């Protein structure tokens, strides 16, 4: 990550540091914000994918519940569905 720009208002060319213009500062700020938005976008995307996979798992379990013929299996699957919906 880039550090803050160094301003040399009195001696702009002294030493090995180059004079930082205002546009350099704005570019750095913009790049930092773009990086933050990219990271936030990745988090949101992973959250959406996790939600879709949980939804798919729920629908598969609901289908198994509808197709269950054994009452004990239907109760077990119903309990699993309840845990998915209500938590714990």
N, C-alpha and C positions, 0 to 999 in steps of 0.2 A: 504494500500500500504506500502511496506517496505521502511524504510528510508535508508539513505546511510550507508554503513558499517563503523564501527569505527576501526581505526588502532591504535594499541598500540605497536610501534616498540621497545620501551625501556622497558616497563612493560606489557608484554602480558597477564599476569594473575592478574593484580592488579584490585581490585574492582569487581563488579558483571558483568562487560562487558566481553564477550568472545572475543578472538582474531579472527579477520576476515581475512580469507585467500583470496588470489587472486581469487580462484575458486568461492568463495561466491559472489564476486563482479560480475564476469562474469555471474553466474546464475541469479542474480538479473537483470542485463542488458537484458539478454535473455528473462526473464519472462515479463519485462516491454514491450519489443518489441512484444512479442507474444500477450500481452493484447491489445496493440495498433492495431496490425493487425486484431485481432478479432473484435474490435470496428469498424474498417474501413470495414471489411467484412460485418458486420451487416448493415451498412449504404448503401453499394452497393446493398446488397440483397433487402433491403426495396425499393431502387430506381428502381430496376428491376421489383419488384412486382407492384409498382405504374405505371410504364411504360406499363406493360402488361395489367393492369386493364383499363388504359386510352385507349389503343389500342382496347381492347375488346368493350369498350363503343362506340368508334368511329365506329367500324364495325357494331355494332347493329344499330346505328343511320343511317349509310349508307344504311343498309338493309331496314329500315323503309322508308328512302327517296326513294329508288327504288320501293317499294311497295305502296307508297302513290298514291291515286287516286284523292284526293281533291287538287286543285291547291294551296289553302291557306295553307293547312297542309304541302304540299311539299315546299312552300316558307319558312314556319316557321322552318321546319327541315333543309332546306338548309342554313338558317341563323345560326342555331345552329352548323351545320357542319363548316361553315365559321369561327365562333367564336372559335371552337376547333382548327382549323388549323392555323388561323392567330392570335389568342389571343384576349383578351379584351372582 
